[in-house]
Amino acid sequence: MFLGGRDLGLVHDAKGYYDGHKEIRFEPGEGYEDGVFSILEECVKSDEELGLRVDVTLIDPRNIEHKISRSWTYLRDKNDWSYEP
């Protein structure tokens, strides 16, 4: 999570989905499109740009790791997230 360009660290959640503590298995063609998580109170009260980056390590059937990253910016006026290519 980033606020005004400052790295605020990982999103913590009780189930471990967002902080790297839980392995999630997918079959080819499956995806991870939506999520439910909380943001820090500091982010709620701020007018600064809020962003998220998701870093994922995929392990293929040959046990080869592939790392990907995706980022989003929160559009406060629309209450929506915009994907950053």
PyMOL Python script that loads the backbone (N, CA, C, O; Angstrom):
from pymol import cmd

cmd.read_pdbstr("""\
ATOM      1  N   MET A   1       0.848  -1.161   0.000  1.00  0.00           N
ATOM      2  CA  MET A   1       0.000   0.000   0.000  1.00  0.00           C
ATOM      3  C   MET A   1       0.902   1.234   0.000  1.00  0.00           C
ATOM      4  O   MET A   1       1.868   1.312   0.759  1.00  0.00           O
ATOM      5  N   PHE A   2       0.571   2.189  -0.859  1.00  0.00           N
ATOM      6  CA  PHE A   2       1.363   3.413  -0.993  1.00  0.00           C
ATOM      7  C   PHE A   2       0.455   4.616  -0.815  1.00  0.00           C
ATOM      8  O   PHE A   2      -0.628   4.672  -1.399  1.00  0.00           O
ATOM      9  N   LEU A   3       0.887   5.575  -0.015  1.00  0.00           N
ATOM     10  CA  LEU A   3       0.140   6.808   0.194  1.00  0.00           C
ATOM     11  C   LEU A   3       1.076   7.972  -0.085  1.00  0.00           C
ATOM     12  O   LEU A   3       2.087   8.150   0.596  1.00  0.00           O
ATOM     13  N   GLY A   4       0.726   8.766  -1.100  1.00  0.00           N
ATOM     14  CA  GLY A   4       1.579   9.886  -1.470  1.00  0.00           C
ATOM     15  C   GLY A   4       2.990   9.455  -1.827  1.00  0.00           C
ATOM     16  O   GLY A   4       3.945  10.198  -1.596  1.00  0.00           O
ATOM     17  N   GLY A   5       3.131   8.257  -2.391  1.00  0.00           N
ATOM     18  CA  GLY A   5       4.432   7.735  -2.784  1.00  0.00           C
ATOM     19  C   GLY A   5       5.198   7.033  -1.673  1.00  0.00           C
ATOM     20  O   GLY A   5       6.253   6.453  -1.931  1.00  0.00           O
ATOM     21  N   ARG A   6       4.694   7.071  -0.442  1.00  0.00           N
ATOM     22  CA  ARG A   6       5.347   6.392   0.688  1.00  0.00           C
ATOM     23  C   ARG A   6       4.831   4.961   0.796  1.00  0.00           C
ATOM     24  O   ARG A   6       3.625   4.724   0.740  1.00  0.00           O
ATOM     25  N   ASP A   7       5.736   4.023   0.948  1.00  0.00           N
ATOM     26  CA  ASP A   7       5.382   2.612   1.100  1.00  0.00           C
ATOM     27  C   ASP A   7       4.923   2.384   2.533  1.00  0.00           C
ATOM     28  O   ASP A   7       5.705   2.535   3.471  1.00  0.00           O
ATOM     29  N   LEU A   8       3.644   2.017   2.704  1.00  0.00           N
ATOM     30  CA  LEU A   8       3.069   1.762   4.025  1.00  0.00           C
ATOM     31  C   LEU A   8       3.113   0.285   4.402  1.00  0.00           C
ATOM     32  O   LEU A   8       2.611  -0.103   5.457  1.00  0.00           O
ATOM     33  N   GLY A   9       3.702  -0.522   3.559  1.00  0.00           N
ATOM     34  CA  GLY A   9       3.830  -1.945   3.871  1.00  0.00           C
ATOM     35  C   GLY A   9       2.696  -2.777   3.316  1.00  0.00           C
ATOM     36  O   GLY A   9       1.883  -2.311   2.519  1.00  0.00           O
ATOM     37  N   LEU A  10       2.663  -4.010   3.755  1.00  0.00           N
ATOM     38  CA  LEU A  10       1.683  -4.984   3.282  1.00  0.00           C
ATOM     39  C   LEU A  10       0.304  -4.726   3.853  1.00  0.00           C
ATOM     40  O   LEU A  10       0.162  -4.158   4.936  1.00  0.00           O
ATOM     41  N   VAL A  11      -0.714  -5.151   3.114  1.00  0.00           N
ATOM     42  CA  VAL A  11      -2.085  -5.148   3.617  1.00  0.00           C
ATOM     43  C   VAL A  11      -2.214  -6.379   4.504  1.00  0.00           C
ATOM     44  O   VAL A  11      -2.019  -7.503   4.042  1.00  0.00           O
ATOM     45  N   HIS A  12      -2.534  -6.175   5.749  1.00  0.00           N
ATOM     46  CA  HIS A  12      -2.669  -7.299   6.674  1.00  0.00           C
ATOM     47  C   HIS A  12      -4.136  -7.715   6.765  1.00  0.00           C
ATOM     48  O   HIS A  12      -5.033  -6.873   6.821  1.00  0.00           O
ATOM     49  N   ASP A  13      -4.358  -9.016   6.780  1.00  0.00           N
ATOM     50  CA  ASP A  13      -5.713  -9.528   6.922  1.00  0.00           C
ATOM     51  C   ASP A  13      -5.668 -10.829   7.710  1.00  0.00           C
ATOM     52  O   ASP A  13      -4.653 -11.526   7.720  1.00  0.00           O
ATOM     53  N   ALA A  14      -6.751 -11.142   8.356  1.00  0.00           N
ATOM     54  CA  ALA A  14      -6.808 -12.300   9.252  1.00  0.00           C
ATOM     55  C   ALA A  14      -6.578 -13.626   8.522  1.00  0.00           C
ATOM     56  O   ALA A  14      -6.061 -14.570   9.120  1.00  0.00           O
ATOM     57  N   LYS A  15      -6.946 -13.713   7.260  1.00  0.00           N
ATOM     58  CA  LYS A  15      -6.828 -14.978   6.523  1.00  0.00           C
ATOM     59  C   LYS A  15      -5.484 -15.149   5.826  1.00  0.00           C
ATOM     60  O   LYS A  15      -5.173 -16.245   5.359  1.00  0.00           O
ATOM     61  N   GLY A  16      -4.681 -14.093   5.744  1.00  0.00           N
ATOM     62  CA  GLY A  16      -3.362 -14.201   5.143  1.00  0.00           C
ATOM     63  C   GLY A  16      -3.328 -14.137   3.631  1.00  0.00           C
ATOM     64  O   GLY A  16      -2.310 -14.467   3.023  1.00  0.00           O
ATOM     65  N   TYR A  17      -4.428 -13.716   3.008  1.00  0.00           N
ATOM     66  CA  TYR A  17      -4.459 -13.652   1.553  1.00  0.00           C
ATOM     67  C   TYR A  17      -3.570 -12.545   0.990  1.00  0.00           C
ATOM     68  O   TYR A  17      -2.983 -12.710  -0.079  1.00  0.00           O
ATOM     69  N   TYR A  18      -3.465 -11.432   1.691  1.00  0.00           N
ATOM     70  CA  TYR A  18      -2.800 -10.248   1.141  1.00  0.00           C
ATOM     71  C   TYR A  18      -1.410  -9.995   1.694  1.00  0.00           C
ATOM     72  O   TYR A  18      -0.726  -9.084   1.227  1.00  0.00           O
ATOM     73  N   ASP A  19      -0.983 -10.756   2.654  1.00  0.00           N
ATOM     74  CA  ASP A  19       0.346 -10.507   3.230  1.00  0.00           C
ATOM     75  C   ASP A  19       1.320 -11.646   2.961  1.00  0.00           C
ATOM     76  O   ASP A  19       2.386 -11.715   3.573  1.00  0.00           O
ATOM     77  N   GLY A  20       0.954 -12.536   2.047  1.00  0.00           N
ATOM     78  CA  GLY A  20       1.864 -13.591   1.627  1.00  0.00           C
ATOM     79  C   GLY A  20       1.930 -14.799   2.532  1.00  0.00           C
ATOM     80  O   GLY A  20       2.803 -15.651   2.363  1.00  0.00           O
ATOM     81  N   HIS A  21       1.024 -14.891   3.491  1.00  0.00           N
ATOM     82  CA  HIS A  21       1.068 -16.012   4.425  1.00  0.00           C
ATOM     83  C   HIS A  21       0.240 -17.221   3.977  1.00  0.00           C
ATOM     84  O   HIS A  21       0.333 -18.289   4.583  1.00  0.00           O
ATOM     85  N   LYS A  22      -0.557 -17.067   2.938  1.00  0.00           N
ATOM     86  CA  LYS A  22      -1.403 -18.173   2.495  1.00  0.00           C
ATOM     87  C   LYS A  22      -1.124 -18.493   1.031  1.00  0.00           C
ATOM     88  O   LYS A  22      -1.100 -17.607   0.177  1.00  0.00           O
ATOM     89  N   GLU A  23      -0.918 -19.755   0.769  1.00  0.00           N
ATOM     90  CA  GLU A  23      -0.760 -20.206  -0.614  1.00  0.00           C
ATOM     91  C   GLU A  23      -2.148 -20.404  -1.212  1.00  0.00           C
ATOM     92  O   GLU A  23      -3.006 -21.053  -0.615  1.00  0.00           O
ATOM     93  N   ILE A  24      -2.356 -19.842  -2.386  1.00  0.00           N
ATOM     94  CA  ILE A  24      -3.644 -19.956  -3.075  1.00  0.00           C
ATOM     95  C   ILE A  24      -3.403 -20.714  -4.365  1.00  0.00           C
ATOM     96  O   ILE A  24      -2.556 -20.324  -5.169  1.00  0.00           O
ATOM     97  N   ARG A  25      -4.131 -21.780  -4.566  1.00  0.00           N
ATOM     98  CA  ARG A  25      -3.944 -22.616  -5.753  1.00  0.00           C
ATOM     99  C   ARG A  25      -4.983 -22.278  -6.811  1.00  0.00           C
ATOM    100  O   ARG A  25      -6.157 -22.064  -6.508  1.00  0.00           O
ATOM    101  N   PHE A  26      -4.521 -22.235  -8.077  1.00  0.00           N
ATOM    102  CA  PHE A  26      -5.380 -21.964  -9.223  1.00  0.00           C
ATOM    103  C   PHE A  26      -5.119 -23.002 -10.292  1.00  0.00           C
ATOM    104  O   PHE A  26      -4.027 -23.560 -10.398  1.00  0.00           O
ATOM    105  N   GLU A  27      -6.124 -23.239 -11.062  1.00  0.00           N
ATOM    106  CA  GLU A  27      -5.989 -24.061 -12.256  1.00  0.00           C
ATOM    107  C   GLU A  27      -5.776 -23.119 -13.439  1.00  0.00           C
ATOM    108  O   GLU A  27      -6.147 -21.948 -13.358  1.00  0.00           O
ATOM    109  N   PRO A  28      -5.188 -23.598 -14.534  1.00  0.00           N
ATOM    110  CA  PRO A  28      -5.010 -22.737 -15.703  1.00  0.00           C
ATOM    111  C   PRO A  28      -6.327 -22.085 -16.117  1.00  0.00           C
ATOM    112  O   PRO A  28      -7.361 -22.748 -16.190  1.00  0.00           O
ATOM    113  N   GLY A  29      -6.278 -20.793 -16.385  1.00  0.00           N
ATOM    114  CA  GLY A  29      -7.471 -20.061 -16.792  1.00  0.00           C
ATOM    115  C   GLY A  29      -8.231 -19.428 -15.645  1.00  0.00           C
ATOM    116  O   GLY A  29      -9.059 -18.546 -15.870  1.00  0.00           O
ATOM    117  N   GLU A  30      -7.966 -19.860 -14.413  1.00  0.00           N
ATOM    118  CA  GLU A  30      -8.621 -19.247 -13.258  1.00  0.00           C
ATOM    119  C   GLU A  30      -7.888 -17.962 -12.904  1.00  0.00           C
ATOM    120  O   GLU A  30      -6.733 -17.773 -13.286  1.00  0.00           O
ATOM    121  N   GLY A  31      -8.548 -17.098 -12.187  1.00  0.00           N
ATOM    122  CA  GLY A  31      -7.916 -15.836 -11.826  1.00  0.00           C
ATOM    123  C   GLY A  31      -8.367 -15.318 -10.483  1.00  0.00           C
ATOM    124  O   GLY A  31      -9.197 -15.915  -9.798  1.00  0.00           O
ATOM    125  N   TYR A  32      -7.809 -14.220 -10.142  1.00  0.00           N
ATOM    126  CA  TYR A  32      -8.025 -13.562  -8.867  1.00  0.00           C
ATOM    127  C   TYR A  32      -8.374 -12.126  -9.208  1.00  0.00           C
ATOM    128  O   TYR A  32      -7.474 -11.303  -9.372  1.00  0.00           O
ATOM    129  N   GLU A  33      -9.653 -11.800  -9.320  1.00  0.00           N
ATOM    130  CA  GLU A  33     -10.033 -10.489  -9.832  1.00  0.00           C
ATOM    131  C   GLU A  33     -10.461  -9.502  -8.767  1.00  0.00           C
ATOM    132  O   GLU A  33     -10.156  -8.315  -8.883  1.00  0.00           O
ATOM    133  N   ASP A  34     -11.145  -9.940  -7.751  1.00  0.00           N
ATOM    134  CA  ASP A  34     -11.665  -9.039  -6.737  1.00  0.00           C
ATOM    135  C   ASP A  34     -11.139  -9.446  -5.373  1.00  0.00           C
ATOM    136  O   ASP A  34     -10.749 -10.593  -5.153  1.00  0.00           O
ATOM    137  N   GLY A  35     -11.135  -8.492  -4.471  1.00  0.00           N
ATOM    138  CA  GLY A  35     -10.684  -8.788  -3.118  1.00  0.00           C
ATOM    139  C   GLY A  35     -11.373  -7.870  -2.121  1.00  0.00           C
ATOM    140  O   GLY A  35     -11.883  -6.807  -2.476  1.00  0.00           O
ATOM    141  N   VAL A  36     -11.378  -8.298  -0.883  1.00  0.00           N
ATOM    142  CA  VAL A  36     -11.949  -7.501   0.191  1.00  0.00           C
ATOM    143  C   VAL A  36     -10.857  -7.315   1.230  1.00  0.00           C
ATOM    144  O   VAL A  36     -10.339  -8.285   1.781  1.00  0.00           O
ATOM    145  N   PHE A  37     -10.516  -6.077   1.489  1.00  0.00           N
ATOM    146  CA  PHE A  37      -9.450  -5.775   2.429  1.00  0.00           C
ATOM    147  C   PHE A  37      -9.714  -4.405   3.036  1.00  0.00           C
ATOM    148  O   PHE A  37     -10.492  -3.616   2.501  1.00  0.00           O
ATOM    149  N   SER A  38      -9.072  -4.138   4.134  1.00  0.00           N
ATOM    150  CA  SER A  38      -9.193  -2.842   4.805  1.00  0.00           C
ATOM    151  C   SER A  38      -7.959  -2.002   4.504  1.00  0.00           C
ATOM    152  O   SER A  38      -6.872  -2.528   4.265  1.00  0.00           O
ATOM    153  N   ILE A  39      -8.145  -0.705   4.519  1.00  0.00           N
ATOM    154  CA  ILE A  39      -7.013   0.194   4.377  1.00  0.00           C
ATOM    155  C   ILE A  39      -6.820   0.931   5.699  1.00  0.00           C
ATOM    156  O   ILE A  39      -7.738   1.028   6.513  1.00  0.00           O
ATOM    157  N   LEU A  40      -5.629   1.441   5.891  1.00  0.00           N
ATOM    158  CA  LEU A  40      -5.297   2.128   7.125  1.00  0.00           C
ATOM    159  C   LEU A  40      -6.107   3.415   7.286  1.00  0.00           C
ATOM    160  O   LEU A  40      -6.434   4.078   6.301  1.00  0.00           O
ATOM    161  N   GLU A  41      -6.425   3.759   8.522  1.00  0.00           N
ATOM    162  CA  GLU A  41      -7.163   4.988   8.813  1.00  0.00           C
ATOM    163  C   GLU A  41      -6.443   6.210   8.230  1.00  0.00           C
ATOM    164  O   GLU A  41      -7.084   7.151   7.762  1.00  0.00           O
ATOM    165  N   GLU A  42      -5.127   6.185   8.263  1.00  0.00           N
ATOM    166  CA  GLU A  42      -4.313   7.258   7.687  1.00  0.00           C
ATOM    167  C   GLU A  42      -4.671   7.481   6.213  1.00  0.00           C
ATOM    168  O   GLU A  42      -4.692   8.620   5.745  1.00  0.00           O
ATOM    169  N   CYS A  43      -4.951   6.405   5.489  1.00  0.00           N
ATOM    170  CA  CYS A  43      -5.295   6.500   4.073  1.00  0.00           C
ATOM    171  C   CYS A  43      -6.704   7.056   3.883  1.00  0.00           C
ATOM    172  O   CYS A  43      -6.964   7.804   2.940  1.00  0.00           O
ATOM    173  N   VAL A  44      -7.602   6.688   4.778  1.00  0.00           N
ATOM    174  CA  VAL A  44      -8.982   7.164   4.686  1.00  0.00           C
ATOM    175  C   VAL A  44      -9.036   8.679   4.877  1.00  0.00           C
ATOM    176  O   VAL A  44      -9.753   9.378   4.161  1.00  0.00           O
ATOM    177  N   LYS A  45      -8.286   9.169   5.831  1.00  0.00           N
ATOM    178  CA  LYS A  45      -8.324  10.596   6.179  1.00  0.00           C
ATOM    179  C   LYS A  45      -7.511  11.479   5.241  1.00  0.00           C
ATOM    180  O   LYS A  45      -7.688  12.697   5.237  1.00  0.00           O
ATOM    181  N   SER A  46      -6.641  10.897   4.461  1.00  0.00           N
ATOM    182  CA  SER A  46      -5.731  11.656   3.602  1.00  0.00           C
ATOM    183  C   SER A  46      -6.352  11.971   2.242  1.00  0.00           C
ATOM    184  O   SER A  46      -7.231  11.256   1.761  1.00  0.00           O
ATOM    185  N   ASP A  47      -5.878  13.048   1.640  1.00  0.00           N
ATOM    186  CA  ASP A  47      -6.232  13.385   0.255  1.00  0.00           C
ATOM    187  C   ASP A  47      -5.139  12.978  -0.719  1.00  0.00           C
ATOM    188  O   ASP A  47      -5.271  13.171  -1.928  1.00  0.00           O
ATOM    189  N   GLU A  48      -4.052  12.411  -0.187  1.00  0.00           N
ATOM    190  CA  GLU A  48      -2.932  12.016  -1.042  1.00  0.00           C
ATOM    191  C   GLU A  48      -3.313  10.807  -1.891  1.00  0.00           C
ATOM    192  O   GLU A  48      -4.254  10.078  -1.579  1.00  0.00           O
ATOM    193  N   GLU A  49      -2.556  10.612  -2.976  1.00  0.00           N
ATOM    194  CA  GLU A  49      -2.808   9.473  -3.864  1.00  0.00           C
ATOM    195  C   GLU A  49      -2.572   8.162  -3.121  1.00  0.00           C
ATOM    196  O   GLU A  49      -1.556   7.980  -2.450  1.00  0.00           O
ATOM    197  N   LEU A  50      -3.526   7.266  -3.257  1.00  0.00           N
ATOM    198  CA  LEU A  50      -3.454   5.948  -2.627  1.00  0.00           C
ATOM    199  C   LEU A  50      -3.290   4.899  -3.714  1.00  0.00           C
ATOM    200  O   LEU A  50      -4.037   4.891  -4.693  1.00  0.00           O
ATOM    201  N   GLY A  51      -2.322   4.018  -3.547  1.00  0.00           N
ATOM    202  CA  GLY A  51      -2.083   2.978  -4.536  1.00  0.00           C
ATOM    203  C   GLY A  51      -1.832   1.634  -3.894  1.00  0.00           C
ATOM    204  O   GLY A  51      -1.419   1.546  -2.737  1.00  0.00           O
ATOM    205  N   LEU A  52      -2.084   0.599  -4.652  1.00  0.00           N
ATOM    206  CA  LEU A  52      -1.806  -0.774  -4.229  1.00  0.00           C
ATOM    207  C   LEU A  52      -0.987  -1.458  -5.296  1.00  0.00           C
ATOM    208  O   LEU A  52      -1.191  -1.234  -6.490  1.00  0.00           O
ATOM    209  N   ARG A  53      -0.056  -2.296  -4.864  1.00  0.00           N
ATOM    210  CA  ARG A  53       0.691  -3.145  -5.781  1.00  0.00           C
ATOM    211  C   ARG A  53       0.559  -4.569  -5.280  1.00  0.00           C
ATOM    212  O   ARG A  53       0.741  -4.842  -4.094  1.00  0.00           O
ATOM    213  N   VAL A  54       0.242  -5.467  -6.187  1.00  0.00           N
ATOM    214  CA  VAL A  54       0.133  -6.885  -5.867  1.00  0.00           C
ATOM    215  C   VAL A  54       1.298  -7.597  -6.533  1.00  0.00           C
ATOM    216  O   VAL A  54       1.445  -7.554  -7.755  1.00  0.00           O
ATOM    217  N   ASP A  55       2.121  -8.248  -5.732  1.00  0.00           N
ATOM    218  CA  ASP A  55       3.233  -9.058  -6.234  1.00  0.00           C
ATOM    219  C   ASP A  55       2.856 -10.520  -6.033  1.00  0.00           C
ATOM    220  O   ASP A  55       2.528 -10.941  -4.924  1.00  0.00           O
ATOM    221  N   VAL A  56       2.907 -11.283  -7.111  1.00  0.00           N
ATOM    222  CA  VAL A  56       2.481 -12.682  -7.074  1.00  0.00           C
ATOM    223  C   VAL A  56       3.601 -13.565  -7.612  1.00  0.00           C
ATOM    224  O   VAL A  56       4.265 -13.225  -8.591  1.00  0.00           O
ATOM    225  N   THR A  57       3.793 -14.686  -6.963  1.00  0.00           N
ATOM    226  CA  THR A  57       4.707 -15.699  -7.479  1.00  0.00           C
ATOM    227  C   THR A  57       3.866 -16.889  -7.916  1.00  0.00           C
ATOM    228  O   THR A  57       3.194 -17.521  -7.101  1.00  0.00           O
ATOM    229  N   LEU A  58       3.910 -17.185  -9.205  1.00  0.00           N
ATOM    230  CA  LEU A  58       3.190 -18.330  -9.765  1.00  0.00           C
ATOM    231  C   LEU A  58       4.176 -19.478  -9.928  1.00  0.00           C
ATOM    232  O   LEU A  58       5.317 -19.274 -10.341  1.00  0.00           O
ATOM    233  N   ILE A  59       3.733 -20.675  -9.605  1.00  0.00           N
ATOM    234  CA  ILE A  59       4.578 -21.861  -9.769  1.00  0.00           C
ATOM    235  C   ILE A  59       3.879 -22.784 -10.756  1.00  0.00           C
ATOM    236  O   ILE A  59       2.776 -23.266 -10.497  1.00  0.00           O
ATOM    237  N   ASP A  60       4.526 -23.022 -11.880  1.00  0.00           N
ATOM    238  CA  ASP A  60       3.893 -23.830 -12.920  1.00  0.00           C
ATOM    239  C   ASP A  60       4.056 -25.329 -12.618  1.00  0.00           C
ATOM    240  O   ASP A  60       4.748 -25.699 -11.670  1.00  0.00           O
ATOM    241  N   PRO A  61       3.419 -26.184 -13.423  1.00  0.00           N
ATOM    242  CA  PRO A  61       3.477 -27.630 -13.165  1.00  0.00           C
ATOM    243  C   PRO A  61       4.893 -28.219 -13.163  1.00  0.00           C
ATOM    244  O   PRO A  61       5.119 -29.300 -12.618  1.00  0.00           O
ATOM    245  N   ARG A  62       5.848 -27.500 -13.777  1.00  0.00           N
ATOM    246  CA  ARG A  62       7.242 -27.970 -13.777  1.00  0.00           C
ATOM    247  C   ARG A  62       8.016 -27.440 -12.571  1.00  0.00           C
ATOM    248  O   ARG A  62       9.227 -27.632 -12.455  1.00  0.00           O
ATOM    249  N   ASN A  63       7.274 -26.757 -11.661  1.00  0.00           N
ATOM    250  CA  ASN A  63       7.835 -26.187 -10.439  1.00  0.00           C
ATOM    251  C   ASN A  63       8.771 -24.991 -10.723  1.00  0.00           C
ATOM    252  O   ASN A  63       9.710 -24.731  -9.971  1.00  0.00           O
ATOM    253  N   ILE A  64       8.493 -24.283 -11.812  1.00  0.00           N
ATOM    254  CA  ILE A  64       9.253 -23.088 -12.160  1.00  0.00           C
ATOM    255  C   ILE A  64       8.469 -21.867 -11.685  1.00  0.00           C
ATOM    256  O   ILE A  64       7.270 -21.757 -11.939  1.00  0.00           O
ATOM    257  N   GLU A  65       9.148 -20.953 -10.996  1.00  0.00           N
ATOM    258  CA  GLU A  65       8.503 -19.751 -10.472  1.00  0.00           C
ATOM    259  C   GLU A  65       8.463 -18.640 -11.518  1.00  0.00           C
ATOM    260  O   GLU A  65       9.418 -18.434 -12.267  1.00  0.00           O
ATOM    261  N   HIS A  66       7.338 -17.932 -11.549  1.00  0.00           N
ATOM    262  CA  HIS A  66       7.141 -16.772 -12.412  1.00  0.00           C
ATOM    263  C   HIS A  66       6.607 -15.652 -11.531  1.00  0.00           C
ATOM    264  O   HIS A  66       5.583 -15.824 -10.871  1.00  0.00           O
ATOM    265  N   LYS A  67       7.283 -14.510 -11.511  1.00  0.00           N
ATOM    266  CA  LYS A  67       6.873 -13.394 -10.668  1.00  0.00           C
ATOM    267  C   LYS A  67       6.196 -12.330 -11.526  1.00  0.00           C
ATOM    268  O   LYS A  67       6.704 -11.941 -12.578  1.00  0.00           O
ATOM    269  N   ILE A  68       5.028 -11.864 -11.050  1.00  0.00           N
ATOM    270  CA  ILE A  68       4.312 -10.792 -11.737  1.00  0.00           C
ATOM    271  C   ILE A  68       3.891  -9.744 -10.707  1.00  0.00           C
ATOM    272  O   ILE A  68       3.713 -10.051  -9.528  1.00  0.00           O
ATOM    273  N   SER A  69       3.738  -8.515 -11.167  1.00  0.00           N
ATOM    274  CA  SER A  69       3.267  -7.423 -10.322  1.00  0.00           C
ATOM    275  C   SER A  69       2.179  -6.663 -11.068  1.00  0.00           C
ATOM    276  O   SER A  69       2.244  -6.496 -12.286  1.00  0.00           O
ATOM    277  N   ARG A  70       1.181  -6.204 -10.322  1.00  0.00           N
ATOM    278  CA  ARG A  70       0.108  -5.376 -10.867  1.00  0.00           C
ATOM    279  C   ARG A  70      -0.154  -4.247  -9.876  1.00  0.00           C
ATOM    280  O   ARG A  70      -0.007  -4.427  -8.667  1.00  0.00           O
ATOM    281  N   SER A  71      -0.547  -3.073 -10.396  1.00  0.00           N
ATOM    282  CA  SER A  71      -0.782  -1.910  -9.531  1.00  0.00           C
ATOM    283  C   SER A  71      -2.107  -1.242  -9.863  1.00  0.00           C
ATOM    284  O   SER A  71      -2.582  -1.285 -10.998  1.00  0.00           O
ATOM    285  N   TRP A  72      -2.698  -0.616  -8.831  1.00  0.00           N
ATOM    286  CA  TRP A  72      -3.935   0.137  -8.955  1.00  0.00           C
ATOM    287  C   TRP A  72      -3.815   1.440  -8.183  1.00  0.00           C
ATOM    288  O   TRP A  72      -3.105   1.515  -7.180  1.00  0.00           O
ATOM    289  N   THR A  73      -4.519   2.473  -8.660  1.00  0.00           N
ATOM    290  CA  THR A  73      -4.617   3.743  -7.957  1.00  0.00           C
ATOM    291  C   THR A  73      -6.083   3.965  -7.600  1.00  0.00           C
ATOM    292  O   THR A  73      -6.980   3.726  -8.409  1.00  0.00           O
ATOM    293  N   TYR A  74      -6.307   4.428  -6.368  1.00  0.00           N
ATOM    294  CA  TYR A  74      -7.669   4.673  -5.912  1.00  0.00           C
ATOM    295  C   TYR A  74      -8.144   6.031  -6.399  1.00  0.00           C
ATOM    296  O   TYR A  74      -7.470   7.042  -6.203  1.00  0.00           O
ATOM    297  N   LEU A  75      -9.306   6.048  -7.034  1.00  0.00           N
ATOM    298  CA  LEU A  75      -9.918   7.283  -7.520  1.00  0.00           C
ATOM    299  C   LEU A  75     -10.932   7.726  -6.462  1.00  0.00           C
ATOM    300  O   LEU A  75     -12.070   7.258  -6.451  1.00  0.00           O
ATOM    301  N   ARG A  76     -10.515   8.619  -5.587  1.00  0.00           N
ATOM    302  CA  ARG A  76     -11.360   9.012  -4.448  1.00  0.00           C
ATOM    303  C   ARG A  76     -12.696   9.600  -4.885  1.00  0.00           C
ATOM    304  O   ARG A  76     -13.724   9.321  -4.268  1.00  0.00           O
ATOM    305  N   ASP A  77     -12.692  10.408  -5.940  1.00  0.00           N
ATOM    306  CA  ASP A  77     -13.931  11.058  -6.379  1.00  0.00           C
ATOM    307  C   ASP A  77     -14.936  10.070  -6.971  1.00  0.00           C
ATOM    308  O   ASP A  77     -16.128  10.372  -7.038  1.00  0.00           O
ATOM    309  N   LYS A  78     -14.473   8.897  -7.399  1.00  0.00           N
ATOM    310  CA  LYS A  78     -15.354   7.885  -7.990  1.00  0.00           C
ATOM    311  C   LYS A  78     -15.539   6.668  -7.091  1.00  0.00           C
ATOM    312  O   LYS A  78     -16.330   5.777  -7.400  1.00  0.00           O
ATOM    313  N   ASN A  79     -14.803   6.632  -5.967  1.00  0.00           N
ATOM    314  CA  ASN A  79     -14.834   5.483  -5.065  1.00  0.00           C
ATOM    315  C   ASN A  79     -14.572   4.191  -5.845  1.00  0.00           C
ATOM    316  O   ASN A  79     -15.314   3.215  -5.740  1.00  0.00           O
ATOM    317  N   ASP A  80     -13.487   4.221  -6.634  1.00  0.00           N
ATOM    318  CA  ASP A  80     -13.174   3.089  -7.508  1.00  0.00           C
ATOM    319  C   ASP A  80     -11.653   2.985  -7.659  1.00  0.00           C
ATOM    320  O   ASP A  80     -10.926   3.943  -7.401  1.00  0.00           O
ATOM    321  N   TRP A  81     -11.190   1.813  -8.078  1.00  0.00           N
ATOM    322  CA  TRP A  81      -9.777   1.575  -8.317  1.00  0.00           C
ATOM    323  C   TRP A  81      -9.514   1.555  -9.808  1.00  0.00           C
ATOM    324  O   TRP A  81     -10.301   1.002 -10.577  1.00  0.00           O
ATOM    325  N   SER A  82      -8.398   2.163 -10.222  1.00  0.00           N
ATOM    326  CA  SER A  82      -8.012   2.201 -11.629  1.00  0.00           C
ATOM    327  C   SER A  82      -6.734   1.378 -11.801  1.00  0.00           C
ATOM    328  O   SER A  82      -5.747   1.600 -11.099  1.00  0.00           O
ATOM    329  N   TYR A  83      -6.759   0.439 -12.726  1.00  0.00           N
ATOM    330  CA  TYR A  83      -5.599  -0.393 -13.023  1.00  0.00           C
ATOM    331  C   TYR A  83      -4.503   0.456 -13.650  1.00  0.00           C
ATOM    332  O   TYR A  83      -4.778   1.269 -14.533  1.00  0.00           O
ATOM    333  N   GLU A  84      -3.273   0.279 -13.209  1.00  0.00           N
ATOM    334  CA  GLU A  84      -2.119   0.983 -13.761  1.00  0.00           C
ATOM    335  C   GLU A  84      -1.309   0.009 -14.623  1.00  0.00           C
ATOM    336  O   GLU A  84      -0.673  -0.903 -14.095  1.00  0.00           O
ATOM    337  N   PRO A  85      -1.330   0.196 -15.936  1.00  0.00           N
ATOM    338  CA  PRO A  85      -0.604  -0.740 -16.804  1.00  0.00           C
ATOM    339  C   PRO A  85       0.909  -0.647 -16.620  1.00  0.00           C
ATOM    340  O   PRO A  85       1.657  -1.369 -17.279  1.00  0.00           O
TER     341      PRO A  85
END
""", "prot")
cmd.dss("prot")
cmd.show_as("cartoon", "prot")
cmd.util.cbc("prot")
cmd.orient("prot")
